[in-house]
């Protein structure tokens, strides 16, 4: 296989992981903003928020792709930024983390 192809695949998968991490952290933000119980955070908070806002079932929300979830939350996420602790946690600290 071509080394450039491997590198492009690696970058694509890491970019998707970064987007998913950001969405899950946004769920933490939603949990705080909406006053959800402490055990509802991350993706569960995303599903609960969308279910309550749009009347979708939790099952329907769980079946949505990450891209669909980001689109459904695009207005709410506008201007939101990852917390500093999340940014620091997402930066590779050791060579084997990359």
VENDAJO-V542462 format. One line per field, one symbol per residue. ss: DSSP state (~ for helix, > for strand, _ for the rest). phi: phi as a letter, one per 20 degrees, with the letter a starting at -180 (. if undefined). A space follows every 50 residues. Layout:
ss=???
phi=???
//
This chain:
ss=__~~~~~~~~~~~~~~~~~~~~~~~~~~~~~~~~_______~~~~~~~~~ ~~~~___~~~~~~__~~~~~~~_~~~~______~~~~~~~____~~~_
phi=.egffgfffgffffffffffffffffgffggffemfggedblffffffgf fffdmffggfffefffffffffdgffegnfcgfgfffffeegecgffe
//
